[in-house]
Amino acid sequence: MNIVILGAGQVGSSLARNLASEDNDITIIDSDKASLRELREKLDVHTKQGYASHPDVLEQANVNDADMLIAVTNSDEVNMIACQIAYSLFRTPTRIARVRAAGYLQHPELFSPDLIPIDVLISPEQLITDYIYRLISNPGTLQVVDFAGGKVRLVSVKAFHEGPLVGHAIKDLGQNLPEVKVRVIAIFRQGKAIIPNGKTVIEANDEIFVIASAQHIRAVVSELRSVDKPYRRIMIAGGGNVGRRLADALEDGRYQVKIIEKSPEVAKDLAENLNKAIVLEGDAADESLLIEENISDVDIFCALTNDDEANILSAMLAKRLGARKVMSLVNRTVYVDLVEGANIDHAVSPQQITIGALLAHVRGGDIASVHSLRKGAAEVIEVVAHGDKQNSRVVGRKRVDLKLPPGATIAAIVRDNEFIEPHQDIVVQEDDHVIIFLTDKRYIPAIEKMFQVGVGYI
């Protein structure tokens, strides 16, 4: 696929890194010469220096031959105008844009072929908010991923010594929860992936990825570790786009929310527009303020400012002062692995969350969602099966007969919004959502090809 990426920042460069290794022809446009040179040295990509929304720059980057334009510069306006030009002048078939400002997103009617022709709108702040909300809603989990509109959920948890299933084979999970359809799809033990079977014994400190219907996840987690009490008292540091959205999402009666914001103007605006949250003007790294606001009684402290260092320090301070769990938004990917576990329970990477959403629209076939697990160590893909036995390599065939690439396994099938365990004799039907766990991203094109239908399918 011929793809033009606008913006060589963290998201653009990470996206190029993912796509360049999958037999795509990638061109990156940016005004920063040094960033482009660095990408050329590391990746097999083309680059073009210039302003991403200028028609002549887009033309020189061969947008007229591109299958897809992905606009992820730091400017909403540049991204939107570039999509407009790509559509009006070059008829680029697919246009994806990152748009952050809530003022634009509140008017989805703007984004249509007659107005601003963007096929897929990506809002990083909303994606991050949803990700954090799922973690808060599922205490004790390390990662939470939804499929089929939230009907099926995959979570990762660390097995503790007191977990009923620790020291027992995975097949015992079904005996303990006979009414629950559940599957353990992967175990990471000492950093290495294990594709388990029923005889695999769960050990303490294993990181376990398990999938089940959303309503059964809490019961499943209770078999692997003592279930954390639901979070009630939430403290948010930072009243920017993410902090504001999260506070608004949590105002449903179940949570007591406090939000700390340093800017007097922003704090005043938050106080006027949030219904139940308590807004505090101050510095989240001020020890005396945290103590005064009873940080030791807080269930989860979320550091969500635009400053990585401030987030990390305030989260570590909150943990030292007694907060039960702490979370930090970390934009620099190199920091994520360094800080997670170092007194910080969750390091949230906006880049990895955003790239997952972008990849779902870039992949071939009918890919419904793509999620990175363990900071990119593995991927889980939700793909919709189409066609019939005559023109599909998947539909009408038993799972045991599907020729999956190495390291790939079918984690679950969602049919008519119901979770189905993918036993060997299960036959894939049209419109099934097939969830595939993959330890090697190099085989993603093989998965895409596998689910593509023949020419005769309409």
GUDOMI-599368 format. One record per residue (C-alpha): x, y, z. Coordinates in Angstrom, 1 decimal. Layout:
BEGIN
[[X; Y; Z]]
...
//
This chain:
BEGIN
[[0.0; 0.0; 0.0]]
[[1.2; 3.5; -0.9]]
[[0.8; 5.7; 2.3]]
[[1.7; 9.3; 2.9]]
[[2.1; 10.3; 6.5]]
[[2.0; 14.0; 7.5]]
[[4.1; 14.7; 10.6]]
[[7.3; 13.2; 11.8]]
[[6.6; 13.5; 15.5]]
[[6.3; 10.7; 17.9]]
[[3.0; 9.4; 16.5]]
[[4.0; 9.8; 12.8]]
[[7.5; 8.2; 13.3]]
[[6.1; 5.3; 15.3]]
[[3.4; 4.7; 12.7]]
[[6.0; 4.8; 9.9]]
[[8.1; 2.3; 11.9]]
[[5.1; -0.1; 12.2]]
[[4.1; 0.2; 8.5]]
[[7.5; 0.2; 6.9]]
[[8.2; -3.3; 8.1]]
[[5.0; -4.6; 6.4]]
[[5.8; -4.1; 2.8]]
[[4.2; -0.7; 2.5]]
[[5.6; 2.2; 0.4]]
[[5.8; 5.0; 3.0]]
[[6.4; 8.8; 2.4]]
[[6.7; 11.2; 5.4]]
[[6.2; 14.9; 5.1]]
[[7.5; 17.3; 7.8]]
[[9.1; 20.8; 8.0]]
[[11.8; 19.5; 10.3]]
[[14.8; 18.4; 8.3]]
[[16.6; 16.7; 11.2]]
[[13.7; 14.5; 12.0]]
[[13.3; 13.4; 8.4]]
[[17.0; 12.6; 8.2]]
[[16.8; 10.4; 11.3]]
[[13.9; 8.5; 9.9]]
[[15.6; 7.9; 6.6]]
[[18.6; 6.5; 8.4]]
[[16.5; 4.1; 10.4]]
[[13.7; 3.1; 8.1]]
[[13.1; 2.3; 4.5]]
[[10.9; 5.3; 3.8]]
[[10.8; 8.3; 1.5]]
[[10.7; 11.8; 3.0]]
[[9.8; 15.3; 1.8]]
[[10.6; 18.5; 3.7]]
[[7.9; 21.1; 3.6]]
[[4.6; 22.3; 4.9]]
[[2.2; 19.4; 5.0]]
[[-0.9; 21.4; 3.9]]
[[0.8; 23.0; 0.8]]
[[-0.5; 21.6; -2.5]]
[[2.9; 21.7; -4.2]]
[[4.5; 19.8; -1.3]]
[[1.8; 17.1; -1.4]]
[[2.1; 16.8; -5.1]]
[[5.9; 16.4; -4.9]]
[[5.3; 13.7; -2.3]]
[[3.2; 11.9; -4.9]]
[[-0.1; 12.1; -3.0]]
[[-1.8; 11.7; -6.3]]
[[-0.6; 8.1; -6.4]]
[[-1.2; 7.4; -2.7]]
[[-3.8; 4.9; -1.4]]
[[-4.0; 6.7; 1.9]]
[[-3.1; 10.0; 3.6]]
[[-2.6; 10.0; 7.4]]
[[-2.4; 13.5; 8.8]]
[[-0.9; 13.5; 12.3]]
[[0.9; 16.8; 12.6]]
[[0.6; 18.8; 15.8]]
[[-1.9; 21.2; 14.1]]
[[-5.6; 20.3; 13.7]]
[[-6.0; 22.9; 11.1]]
[[-3.1; 21.6; 9.0]]
[[-4.4; 18.1; 9.2]]
[[-7.9; 19.1; 8.1]]
[[-6.7; 21.3; 5.3]]
[[-4.3; 18.6; 4.0]]
[[-7.2; 16.2; 3.8]]
[[-9.3; 18.7; 2.0]]
[[-6.6; 19.3; -0.6]]
[[-5.8; 15.6; -1.0]]
[[-9.5; 15.0; -1.7]]
[[-10.2; 18.0; -3.9]]
[[-7.0; 18.1; -6.0]]
[[-5.6; 14.6; -5.9]]
[[-8.6; 12.4; -5.1]]
[[-6.7; 10.4; -2.5]]
[[-9.0; 7.4; -1.7]]
[[-8.7; 7.3; 2.1]]
[[-7.9; 10.3; 4.4]]
[[-7.3; 9.9; 8.1]]
[[-6.7; 12.9; 10.4]]
[[-5.8; 13.4; 14.1]]
[[-8.0; 16.2; 15.5]]
[[-7.7; 17.2; 19.1]]
[[-9.7; 20.3; 19.8]]
[[-13.0; 19.5; 21.4]]
[[-14.6; 22.5; 19.6]]
[[-14.2; 20.6; 16.3]]
[[-15.1; 17.2; 17.6]]
[[-18.4; 18.5; 19.0]]
[[-19.6; 19.0; 15.5]]
[[-19.1; 15.7; 13.7]]
[[-21.3; 17.0; 10.9]]
[[-18.3; 19.0; 9.7]]
[[-16.5; 15.9; 8.6]]
[[-18.2; 14.8; 5.4]]
[[-17.2; 14.8; 1.7]]
[[-19.2; 18.1; 1.1]]
[[-17.4; 19.9; 4.0]]
[[-14.2; 18.6; 5.4]]
[[-13.6; 15.2; 3.6]]
[[-12.0; 13.1; 6.4]]
[[-12.9; 9.4; 6.3]]
[[-11.5; 8.6; 9.8]]
[[-11.2; 11.0; 12.7]]
[[-8.8; 10.1; 15.4]]
[[-9.1; 11.9; 18.8]]
[[-6.1; 10.9; 21.0]]
[[-7.5; 12.6; 24.1]]
[[-10.8; 10.6; 23.8]]
[[-8.9; 7.4; 23.2]]
[[-6.7; 8.0; 26.2]]
[[-9.7; 8.9; 28.4]]
[[-11.5; 5.7; 27.4]]
[[-8.4; 3.7; 28.1]]
[[-8.0; 5.2; 31.6]]
[[-11.7; 4.9; 32.3]]
[[-11.5; 1.1; 31.6]]
[[-8.6; 0.7; 34.0]]
[[-10.5; 2.5; 36.7]]
[[-13.6; 0.4; 36.1]]
[[-11.6; -2.8; 36.3]]
[[-9.4; -2.6; 39.5]]
[[-6.4; -4.9; 39.6]]
[[-5.9; -5.1; 35.9]]
[[-2.8; -4.0; 34.0]]
[[-4.5; -3.5; 30.6]]
[[-8.1; -3.7; 29.4]]
[[-9.2; -4.1; 25.8]]
[[-12.8; -4.2; 24.5]]
[[-14.0; -6.0; 21.4]]
[[-17.3; -6.2; 19.6]]
[[-18.6; -2.9; 21.0]]
[[-17.6; -3.9; 24.6]]
[[-19.4; -7.2; 24.7]]
[[-16.1; -9.1; 25.0]]
[[-13.1; -8.0; 27.1]]
[[-9.5; -8.9; 27.3]]
[[-7.6; -8.1; 30.4]]
[[-4.1; -8.6; 31.7]]
[[-3.5; -9.3; 35.4]]
[[-0.5; -10.3; 37.5]]
[[-1.1; -13.6; 39.3]]
[[-0.5; -13.3; 43.1]]
[[0.3; -16.1; 45.5]]
[[-3.1; -15.9; 47.1]]
[[-4.9; -16.4; 43.8]]
[[-7.0; -19.6; 43.9]]
[[-5.7; -20.7; 40.5]]
[[-2.0; -20.1; 41.2]]
[[-0.2; -23.5; 41.3]]
[[-3.0; -25.1; 39.3]]
[[-3.4; -26.0; 35.6]]
[[-5.4; -23.6; 33.4]]
[[-8.1; -26.3; 32.8]]
[[-9.1; -25.9; 36.5]]
[[-10.4; -22.4; 35.6]]
[[-13.3; -23.9; 33.8]]
[[-14.0; -26.2; 36.8]]
[[-14.0; -23.3; 39.2]]
[[-16.2; -21.2; 36.9]]
[[-18.4; -23.7; 35.1]]
[[-20.9; -21.1; 33.9]]
[[-18.3; -18.8; 32.5]]
[[-16.9; -18.9; 29.0]]
[[-13.3; -17.9; 29.4]]
[[-9.9; -18.4; 27.8]]
[[-6.3; -17.7; 28.8]]
[[-4.7; -16.7; 25.6]]
[[-1.1; -15.9; 26.7]]
[[1.2; -15.9; 29.7]]
[[4.3; -13.7; 30.0]]
[[6.7; -15.3; 32.5]]
[[9.9; -13.5; 33.2]]
[[9.4; -11.4; 30.1]]
[[8.9; -14.3; 27.7]]
[[5.6; -15.2; 26.0]]
[[4.1; -18.6; 26.6]]
[[1.2; -19.8; 24.5]]
[[-0.6; -22.0; 27.1]]
[[-2.7; -25.1; 26.9]]
[[-5.0; -26.7; 29.5]]
[[-2.1; -28.4; 31.3]]
[[-0.1; -25.2; 31.7]]
[[0.4; -24.4; 35.4]]
[[-0.1; -20.8; 36.5]]
[[2.8; -19.4; 38.6]]
[[2.9; -16.4; 41.0]]
[[4.0; -13.2; 39.2]]
[[2.9; -14.5; 35.8]]
[[1.3; -11.8; 33.7]]
[[-1.8; -13.4; 32.3]]
[[-3.9; -12.3; 29.3]]
[[-7.5; -13.7; 29.6]]
[[-10.6; -13.0; 27.5]]
[[-14.2; -13.5; 28.4]]
[[-17.6; -11.7; 28.2]]
[[-17.3; -8.3; 29.9]]
[[-19.8; -9.2; 32.7]]
[[-17.6; -12.2; 33.8]]
[[-14.2; -10.5; 33.9]]
[[-14.4; -9.7; 37.6]]
[[-15.1; -13.3; 38.5]]
[[-12.2; -14.4; 36.3]]
[[-9.8; -12.0; 37.8]]
[[-10.7; -13.2; 41.3]]
[[-9.4; -16.7; 40.3]]
[[-5.9; -15.2; 39.6]]
[[-5.5; -12.8; 42.5]]
[[-7.4; -11.2; 45.4]]
[[-9.9; -8.8; 43.8]]
[[-9.1; -5.2; 44.5]]
[[-11.9; -3.2; 46.0]]
[[-13.7; -0.9; 43.5]]
[[-12.1; 2.5; 43.2]]
[[-14.2; 5.3; 44.7]]
[[-12.0; 8.3; 45.5]]
[[-10.2; 9.6; 42.4]]
[[-7.7; 12.4; 42.3]]
[[-6.7; 13.9; 38.9]]
[[-3.6; 16.1; 38.4]]
[[-4.1; 18.3; 35.4]]
[[-7.2; 19.9; 34.0]]
[[-6.3; 19.8; 30.3]]
[[-8.1; 17.9; 27.6]]
[[-7.6; 14.4; 29.1]]
[[-8.0; 15.4; 32.8]]
[[-11.2; 17.4; 32.0]]
[[-12.7; 14.5; 29.9]]
[[-11.9; 11.9; 32.5]]
[[-13.4; 14.0; 35.3]]
[[-16.5; 14.5; 33.2]]
[[-16.7; 10.7; 32.4]]
[[-16.4; 9.8; 36.1]]
[[-19.2; 12.1; 37.2]]
[[-21.8; 9.4; 37.3]]
[[-22.4; 9.0; 41.0]]
[[-20.0; 6.1; 41.6]]
[[-16.9; 8.2; 42.1]]
[[-15.7; 11.1; 44.3]]
[[-13.5; 13.2; 42.0]]
[[-11.0; 15.9; 42.9]]
[[-9.0; 17.6; 40.2]]
[[-5.9; 19.7; 40.8]]
[[-5.0; 22.4; 38.2]]
[[-2.2; 24.9; 38.5]]
[[-3.6; 27.6; 36.1]]
[[-6.2; 29.9; 37.8]]
[[-8.1; 30.4; 34.6]]
[[-8.3; 26.7; 33.7]]
[[-9.3; 25.9; 37.3]]
[[-12.1; 28.5; 37.2]]
[[-13.4; 27.1; 33.9]]
[[-13.4; 23.6; 35.3]]
[[-15.3; 24.6; 38.4]]
[[-17.9; 26.3; 36.3]]
[[-18.4; 23.4; 33.9]]
[[-18.0; 20.2; 36.0]]
[[-21.0; 19.2; 38.0]]
[[-19.8; 17.2; 40.9]]
[[-16.0; 17.2; 40.8]]
[[-14.1; 19.3; 43.4]]
[[-11.6; 21.6; 41.6]]
[[-8.5; 22.6; 43.5]]
[[-6.1; 25.4; 42.2]]
[[-2.6; 24.3; 43.0]]
[[0.5; 22.2; 42.2]]
[[-0.1; 18.4; 42.3]]
[[3.6; 18.0; 43.3]]
[[3.0; 20.1; 46.5]]
[[3.3; 17.7; 49.3]]
[[1.4; 19.8; 51.8]]
[[-1.5; 20.2; 49.4]]
[[-1.7; 16.5; 48.8]]
[[-1.6; 15.8; 52.6]]
[[-4.2; 18.4; 53.2]]
[[-6.5; 16.8; 50.6]]
[[-6.1; 13.4; 52.3]]
[[-4.0; 11.7; 49.6]]
[[-3.7; 8.6; 51.8]]
[[-7.5; 8.0; 51.4]]
[[-7.3; 8.2; 47.5]]
[[-7.9; 5.0; 45.6]]
[[-6.2; 6.1; 42.4]]
[[-4.2; 9.2; 41.6]]
[[-4.0; 10.1; 37.9]]
[[-1.2; 12.4; 36.8]]
[[-2.5; 13.7; 33.4]]
[[-0.6; 17.0; 32.7]]
[[1.3; 17.7; 29.5]]
[[4.6; 17.5; 31.3]]
[[6.1; 13.9; 31.6]]
[[8.5; 14.8; 34.4]]
[[5.7; 16.6; 36.5]]
[[3.4; 13.6; 36.0]]
[[6.1; 11.1; 37.1]]
[[7.2; 13.0; 40.1]]
[[3.7; 13.9; 41.3]]
[[2.6; 10.2; 40.9]]
[[5.6; 8.9; 42.8]]
[[5.0; 11.5; 45.6]]
[[1.3; 10.5; 45.8]]
[[2.3; 6.9; 46.1]]
[[4.8; 7.6; 48.9]]
[[2.1; 9.6; 50.7]]
[[-0.3; 6.7; 50.7]]
[[-2.4; 6.7; 47.5]]
[[-3.5; 3.1; 46.8]]
[[-2.7; 3.2; 43.1]]
[[-1.1; 5.8; 40.9]]
[[-1.1; 6.4; 37.2]]
[[1.0; 8.6; 35.0]]
[[0.6; 9.9; 31.5]]
[[4.0; 9.5; 29.8]]
[[4.4; 10.9; 26.3]]
[[8.1; 9.8; 25.8]]
[[8.0; 6.1; 25.0]]
[[11.5; 5.6; 26.3]]
[[10.2; 6.6; 29.8]]
[[7.3; 4.1; 29.9]]
[[9.2; 1.0; 30.7]]
[[11.5; 2.9; 33.1]]
[[8.8; 4.2; 35.3]]
[[6.1; 1.5; 35.3]]
[[6.7; -0.6; 38.4]]
[[9.0; 2.0; 39.9]]
[[6.3; 3.0; 42.4]]
[[4.0; 3.8; 39.5]]
[[1.3; 1.3; 38.8]]
[[0.3; 2.4; 35.3]]
[[2.4; 4.3; 32.8]]
[[0.0; 5.3; 30.0]]
[[1.5; 5.9; 26.6]]
[[-0.6; 8.2; 24.3]]
[[1.4; 7.2; 21.3]]
[[0.8; 3.4; 21.7]]
[[-2.9; 4.0; 22.2]]
[[-3.2; 6.3; 19.2]]
[[-1.2; 4.1; 16.9]]
[[-3.4; 1.1; 17.7]]
[[-6.5; 3.1; 16.6]]
[[-4.7; 4.2; 13.4]]
[[-3.5; 0.7; 12.5]]
[[-7.0; -0.6; 12.7]]
[[-7.9; 1.6; 9.7]]
[[-4.6; 1.0; 7.8]]
[[-4.7; -2.8; 7.9]]
[[-6.0; -4.7; 4.9]]
[[-9.2; -6.7; 5.1]]
[[-12.0; -5.8; 7.5]]
[[-9.9; -5.1; 10.6]]
[[-12.2; -3.9; 13.4]]
[[-9.5; -3.1; 16.0]]
[[-5.8; -3.5; 16.7]]
[[-4.3; -3.3; 20.2]]
[[-0.7; -3.5; 21.3]]
[[-0.1; -5.6; 24.4]]
[[2.8; -5.3; 26.9]]
[[4.1; -2.1; 25.2]]
[[4.2; -3.7; 21.8]]
[[5.6; -7.1; 22.7]]
[[2.4; -8.7; 21.1]]
[[-0.7; -7.6; 19.3]]
[[-4.3; -8.6; 19.3]]
[[-6.4; -8.1; 16.2]]
[[-10.2; -8.2; 15.8]]
[[-11.1; -9.0; 12.2]]
[[-14.5; -9.6; 10.7]]
[[-14.9; -12.7; 8.5]]
[[-16.6; -12.2; 5.2]]
[[-17.5; -14.4; 2.2]]
[[-18.2; -18.1; 1.9]]
[[-16.3; -21.3; 1.6]]
[[-15.8; -20.7; -2.2]]
[[-14.1; -17.3; -1.9]]
[[-12.8; -17.2; 1.7]]
[[-9.8; -18.9; 3.3]]
[[-11.6; -18.7; 6.6]]
[[-15.4; -18.8; 6.4]]
[[-16.9; -22.3; 6.4]]
[[-13.7; -23.9; 7.8]]
[[-12.9; -25.4; 11.1]]
[[-10.5; -23.6; 13.4]]
[[-8.1; -26.6; 13.3]]
[[-7.9; -26.3; 9.5]]
[[-7.0; -22.7; 9.4]]
[[-3.3; -22.1; 8.5]]
[[-2.3; -19.5; 11.0]]
[[1.2; -18.1; 10.9]]
[[3.7; -19.0; 13.7]]
[[3.0; -17.4; 17.0]]
[[-0.7; -16.7; 16.1]]
[[-3.6; -18.2; 17.9]]
[[-7.4; -17.5; 17.8]]
[[-8.3; -16.2; 21.2]]
[[-12.0; -15.9; 20.7]]
[[-14.9; -15.7; 18.3]]
[[-17.7; -13.2; 18.8]]
[[-20.9; -14.3; 17.0]]
[[-24.2; -12.3; 17.3]]
[[-22.6; -10.4; 20.3]]
[[-21.8; -13.6; 22.2]]
[[-18.4; -14.9; 23.2]]
[[-17.7; -18.3; 21.7]]
[[-14.7; -20.4; 22.8]]
[[-12.7; -21.3; 19.7]]
[[-12.4; -25.1; 20.1]]
[[-10.7; -27.0; 17.3]]
[[-14.0; -28.0; 15.6]]
[[-15.7; -24.6; 15.7]]
[[-16.6; -23.5; 12.1]]
[[-16.0; -19.8; 11.3]]
[[-19.2; -18.2; 9.9]]
[[-19.7; -15.0; 7.9]]
[[-19.7; -11.9; 10.0]]
[[-17.9; -13.6; 12.9]]
[[-15.5; -11.3; 14.8]]
[[-12.4; -13.4; 15.1]]
[[-9.9; -12.2; 17.7]]
[[-6.3; -13.2; 17.0]]
[[-3.4; -13.0; 19.4]]
[[0.0; -12.6; 17.7]]
[[3.5; -12.6; 19.2]]
[[5.3; -11.5; 16.0]]
[[4.0; -8.4; 14.1]]
[[5.8; -9.5; 11.0]]
[[3.0; -11.9; 10.3]]
[[0.2; -9.3; 10.3]]
[[0.2; -9.1; 6.5]]
[[-0.4; -12.9; 6.4]]
[[-3.4; -12.5; 8.7]]
[[-4.8; -9.7; 6.5]]
[[-4.4; -11.8; 3.4]]
[[-5.9; -14.8; 5.1]]
[[-9.2; -12.9; 5.8]]
[[-9.4; -11.2; 2.4]]
[[-12.2; -12.6; 0.1]]
[[-11.8; -13.6; -3.5]]
[[-12.8; -11.4; -6.5]]
[[-16.2; -13.0; -6.7]]
[[-17.4; -11.7; -3.3]]
[[-19.6; -8.6; -3.3]]
//
